[in-house]
């Protein structure tokens, strides 16, 4: 089979799992990764696929049809023009989180120290360090597997970030965060309700780490409240940025006045409230 025929068939097959535009975008990425054919050249470069190439393409397609995210299959994801290794121990970096990083960078370029709480793949911390190489960047996570992946990503992207194992919950967690003495905190905490599992795409529910995704239904703002308590007790920290869910706008507006902090809810490029900034 030639490459053009395979590409068209691949897009059609992927529509069993993904929407049309996403199916095509995934197919483009696969062709660039496996065949080194860029999107603009797919219609210009028509070649007969070798048995090895077709076998590799078929293996990727079979895993995709079972719902496995392409980033986990290929072992990497793009974030802020950097490449991050990923596997099922860390969340796949997403465009909304890039917007959060952009917001921090637009306002805090004069700050000297940053802390990423719940770092996962390290995408937030490493992107901050890459953009602000002279600043101190620290990151914590409760998962040793995530910390190992984040450290590997920092080394790969030639960024020095100080990683450590720590929880954001409870008095001990609060004290750990405070003792790091960072001026600016950033966090993309777990915020998806357990009750929302039935509405989620299988490629998220079955493959991405639940520890980094879900929070108990009884208190969806648990991590926001706990991290904010630590923030209030930190003498050096002046700004705290969160990624959040558009579903929590009402709950946030009810809770935020109780903190006594200045706050700013920000919309993403799709017009959804997805970011929060707290200031002393």
TAKA-V956497 format. One record per residue. N is the residue number from 1. RES is the residue in one small letter. OMEGA is omega in whole degrees, -180 to 180 (none if undefined). BURIAL is 1 if it has 24 or more other ideal C-beta (glycine too) atoms within 12 Angstrom, else 0. D_FIRST is the distance of its C-alpha to the first C-alpha in Angstrom with 1 decimal. Layout:
<<N & RES & OMEGA & BURIAL & D_FIRST> <N & RES & OMEGA & BURIAL & D_FIRST>>
This chain:
<<1 & x & 179 & 0 & 0.0> <2 & x & -171 & 0 & 3.8> <3 & x & -179 & 1 & 6.7> <4 & x & 179 & 0 & 8.5> <5 & x & -178 & 0 & 6.6> <6 & x & -179 & 1 & 6.6> <7 & x & -179 & 1 & 10.1> <8 & x & 178 & 0 & 11.3> <9 & x & 180 & 0 & 10.5> <10 & x & 179 & 1 & 12.1> <11 & x & -180 & 1 & 15.1> <12 & x & 179 & 0 & 15.6> <13 & x & -177 & 1 & 15.6> <14 & x & 178 & 1 & 18.0> <15 & x & 173 & 0 & 20.3> <16 & x & -176 & 0 & 21.5> <17 & x & -173 & 1 & 23.2> <18 & x & 173 & 1 & 23.7> <19 & x & -173 & 0 & 24.8> <20 & x & -177 & 0 & 22.5> <21 & x & -180 & 0 & 23.6> <22 & x & 177 & 0 & 23.4> <23 & x & 180 & 1 & 19.9> <24 & x & 179 & 0 & 18.8> <25 & x & 178 & 0 & 21.0> <26 & x & 180 & 1 & 19.6> <27 & x & 177 & 1 & 16.0> <28 & x & -178 & 1 & 17.3> <29 & x & 180 & 1 & 19.2> <30 & x & -179 & 1 & 16.4> <31 & x & 179 & 1 & 14.3> <32 & x & -178 & 0 & 17.6> <33 & x & -173 & 1 & 18.5> <34 & x & -173 & 1 & 15.5> <35 & x & -178 & 1 & 13.8> <36 & x & 177 & 0 & 17.2> <37 & x & -179 & 1 & 15.9> <38 & x & -177 & 0 & 18.8> <39 & x & -176 & 0 & 18.9> <40 & x & -174 & 0 & 20.4> <41 & x & -174 & 0 & 17.7> <42 & x & -179 & 1 & 14.5> <43 & x & -178 & 0 & 14.8> <44 & x & -178 & 0 & 16.1> <45 & x & 178 & 0 & 13.7> <46 & x & -177 & 0 & 10.3> <47 & x & 174 & 0 & 8.6> <48 & x & 180 & 0 & 5.9> <49 & x & 174 & 1 & 6.0> <50 & x & 179 & 0 & 8.6> <51 & x & 179 & 0 & 9.4> <52 & x & 179 & 0 & 12.2> <53 & x & -179 & 1 & 10.5> <54 & x & 179 & 0 & 8.3> <55 & x & -179 & 0 & 11.6> <56 & x & 178 & 0 & 13.7> <57 & x & -180 & 1 & 11.9> <58 & x & 179 & 0 & 12.2> <59 & x & 178 & 0 & 15.8> <60 & x & -179 & 1 & 16.7> <61 & x & 180 & 1 & 15.5> <62 & x & 179 & 0 & 17.5> <63 & x & 177 & 1 & 20.5> <64 & x & -179 & 1 & 20.3> <65 & x & 174 & 1 & 20.4> <66 & x & 176 & 0 & 23.5> <67 & x & -178 & 0 & 25.1> <68 & x & -180 & 1 & 25.1> <69 & x & -179 & 1 & 25.4> <70 & x & -179 & 1 & 22.8> <71 & x & 178 & 1 & 25.7> <72 & x & 179 & 1 & 26.6> <73 & x & -179 & 1 & 23.2> <74 & x & 177 & 1 & 22.9> <75 & x & 179 & 1 & 26.6> <76 & x & 176 & 1 & 27.8> <77 & x & 176 & 1 & 28.8> <78 & x & 176 & 1 & 30.1> <79 & x & -179 & 1 & 33.7> <80 & x & 178 & 1 & 36.0> <81 & x & 175 & 0 & 33.6> <82 & x & 179 & 1 & 33.9> <83 & x & 179 & 1 & 31.5> <84 & x & 173 & 1 & 32.7> <85 & x & 179 & 1 & 31.6> <86 & x & 168 & 1 & 31.5> <87 & x & -173 & 1 & 31.4> <88 & x & 177 & 1 & 32.9> <89 & x & -180 & 1 & 36.4> <90 & x & 174 & 1 & 36.3> <91 & x & 173 & 1 & 35.5> <92 & x & 179 & 1 & 32.5> <93 & x & -174 & 1 & 34.2> <94 & x & -178 & 1 & 34.2> <95 & x & -180 & 0 & 35.0> <96 & x & 180 & 1 & 38.4> <97 & x & 173 & 1 & 39.5> <98 & x & 179 & 1 & 38.7> <99 & x & 177 & 1 & 41.1> <100 & x & 179 & 1 & 43.7> <101 & x & 178 & 1 & 43.4> <102 & x & 180 & 1 & 43.7> <103 & x & 179 & 1 & 46.8> <104 & x & -178 & 1 & 48.4> <105 & x & -178 & 1 & 47.7> <106 & x & -175 & 0 & 49.2> <107 & x & -168 & 0 & 52.4> <108 & x & -178 & 1 & 53.0> <109 & x & 178 & 0 & 52.3> <110 & x & 178 & 0 & 56.0> <111 & x & -176 & 1 & 55.9> <112 & x & -178 & 0 & 56.0> <113 & x & -175 & 1 & 54.6> <114 & x & 177 & 1 & 51.8> <115 & x & 177 & 1 & 51.0> <116 & x & -174 & 1 & 47.7> <117 & x & -175 & 1 & 48.5> <118 & x & -165 & 1 & 45.7> <119 & x & -180 & 1 & 43.4> <120 & x & 180 & 1 & 40.3> <121 & x & -177 & 1 & 37.7> <122 & x & -171 & 1 & 40.4> <123 & x & -180 & 1 & 38.6> <124 & x & -177 & 1 & 41.9> <125 & x & -176 & 1 & 44.1> <126 & x & 178 & 1 & 41.8> <127 & x & 176 & 1 & 41.1> <128 & x & -179 & 1 & 44.9> <129 & x & 180 & 1 & 45.6> <130 & x & -179 & 1 & 42.9> <131 & x & -177 & 1 & 44.5> <132 & x & -170 & 1 & 48.1> <133 & x & -179 & 0 & 48.1> <134 & x & -177 & 0 & 51.9> <135 & x & 176 & 1 & 52.3> <136 & x & 179 & 1 & 52.6> <137 & x & 178 & 1 & 49.8> <138 & x & -179 & 1 & 50.1> <139 & x & 178 & 1 & 48.0> <140 & x & 174 & 1 & 48.6> <141 & x & 179 & 1 & 46.7> <142 & x & -176 & 1 & 47.7> <143 & x & 177 & 1 & 44.5> <144 & x & 179 & 0 & 44.6> <145 & x & 178 & 0 & 40.8> <146 & x & -180 & 1 & 40.4> <147 & x & 177 & 1 & 42.9> <148 & x & 178 & 0 & 41.1> <149 & x & -180 & 1 & 37.9> <150 & x & 179 & 1 & 39.9> <151 & x & 177 & 1 & 41.7> <152 & x & 179 & 1 & 38.5> <153 & x & 178 & 1 & 37.2> <154 & x & 179 & 1 & 40.5> <155 & x & -180 & 0 & 40.3> <156 & x & -178 & 0 & 36.8> <157 & x & 175 & 1 & 37.9> <158 & x & 180 & 0 & 41.2> <159 & x & 179 & 1 & 43.4> <160 & x & 178 & 0 & 46.5> <161 & x & 178 & 1 & 46.9> <162 & x & -179 & 1 & 49.4> <163 & x & 174 & 1 & 47.9> <164 & x & 178 & 1 & 50.0> <165 & x & 179 & 0 & 49.9> <166 & x & 173 & 1 & 52.0> <167 & x & 175 & 1 & 52.2> <168 & x & -174 & 1 & 53.2> <169 & x & 174 & 1 & 55.2> <170 & x & -176 & 0 & 58.9> <171 & x & -180 & 0 & 61.7> <172 & x & 177 & 0 & 60.3> <173 & x & 179 & 1 & 57.0> <174 & x & -178 & 1 & 58.9> <175 & x & 178 & 0 & 61.0> <176 & x & 180 & 1 & 58.0> <177 & x & -179 & 1 & 56.5> <178 & x & -177 & 1 & 59.9> <179 & x & 178 & 0 & 60.6> <180 & x & 171 & 1 & 57.6> <181 & x & 177 & 0 & 59.5> <182 & x & 180 & 1 & 56.5> <183 & x & -177 & 1 & 57.4> <184 & x & 175 & 1 & 54.3> <185 & x & 177 & 1 & 52.4> <186 & x & 180 & 1 & 48.9> <187 & x & 169 & 1 & 47.3> <188 & x & -172 & 1 & 44.3> <189 & x & 173 & 1 & 45.8> <190 & x & 180 & 1 & 44.7> <191 & x & 180 & 1 & 45.4> <192 & x & -179 & 1 & 43.3> <193 & x & 174 & 1 & 45.5> <194 & x & -178 & 0 & 44.9> <195 & x & -178 & 0 & 45.3> <196 & x & -176 & 0 & 42.2> <197 & x & -176 & 0 & 39.9> <198 & x & -178 & 0 & 39.1> <199 & x & -173 & 0 & 37.9> <200 & x & 177 & 0 & 35.5> <201 & x & -179 & 0 & 31.7> <202 & x & -177 & 0 & 30.7> <203 & x & 172 & 1 & 28.8> <204 & x & -173 & 1 & 32.2> <205 & x & -173 & 0 & 34.4> <206 & x & -173 & 0 & 32.6> <207 & x & -177 & 1 & 31.5> <208 & x & -172 & 1 & 33.9> <209 & x & -178 & 1 & 37.4> <210 & x & 180 & 0 & 40.0> <211 & x & -178 & 1 & 42.8> <212 & x & -175 & 1 & 41.6> <213 & x & -162 & 1 & 40.9> <214 & x & 174 & 1 & 43.6> <215 & x & -178 & 1 & 47.3> <216 & x & -178 & 0 & 49.7> <217 & x & -175 & 0 & 50.4> <218 & x & -178 & 0 & 54.1> <219 & x & -177 & 0 & 53.9> <220 & x & -180 & 1 & 50.7> <221 & x & -175 & 1 & 52.4> <222 & x & -176 & 1 & 53.4> <223 & x & 178 & 1 & 51.7> <224 & x & -179 & 1 & 52.8> <225 & x & -177 & 1 & 56.4> <226 & x & 179 & 1 & 56.4> <227 & x & 178 & 1 & 55.0> <228 & x & 175 & 1 & 57.3> <229 & x & 178 & 1 & 60.3> <230 & x & 179 & 1 & 59.4> <231 & x & -179 & 1 & 59.0> <232 & x & -179 & 1 & 62.5> <233 & x & -180 & 0 & 64.0> <234 & x & -175 & 1 & 62.4> <235 & x & -175 & 0 & 64.9> <236 & x & -174 & 0 & 62.6> <237 & x & -179 & 1 & 59.5> <238 & x & -178 & 1 & 59.8> <239 & x & -180 & 1 & 56.4> <240 & x & -180 & 1 & 53.9> <241 & x & 177 & 1 & 50.5> <242 & x & 159 & 1 & 48.4> <243 & x & -179 & 1 & 45.1> <244 & x & -179 & 1 & 45.8> <245 & x & 177 & 1 & 44.6> <246 & x & 180 & 0 & 45.3> <247 & x & -175 & 0 & 46.6> <248 & x & -175 & 1 & 49.5> <249 & x & -180 & 0 & 51.1> <250 & x & -180 & 0 & 54.0> <251 & x & 178 & 1 & 54.5> <252 & x & -180 & 1 & 54.5> <253 & x & 177 & 0 & 57.0> <254 & x & -176 & 0 & 59.2> <255 & x & -172 & 1 & 59.1> <256 & x & 179 & 1 & 59.1> <257 & x & -179 & 0 & 62.7> <258 & x & -178 & 0 & 63.8> <259 & x & -176 & 1 & 62.5> <260 & x & -177 & 0 & 65.0> <261 & x & 170 & 0 & 62.3> <262 & x & -177 & 0 & 61.1> <263 & x & 179 & 1 & 57.5> <264 & x & 174 & 0 & 54.8> <265 & x & -174 & 1 & 51.9> <266 & x & 179 & 1 & 49.0> <267 & x & 176 & 0 & 46.1> <268 & x & -176 & 1 & 42.5> <269 & x & 178 & 0 & 40.4> <270 & x & 178 & 0 & 39.8> <271 & x & -180 & 0 & 43.5> <272 & x & 177 & 0 & 43.8> <273 & x & -174 & 1 & 46.6> <274 & x & -176 & 1 & 44.7> <275 & x & -179 & 1 & 47.0> <276 & x & 174 & 1 & 50.6> <277 & x & 174 & 1 & 53.0> <278 & x & -177 & 1 & 56.4> <279 & x & 176 & 1 & 59.2> <280 & x & none & 0 & 62.6>>
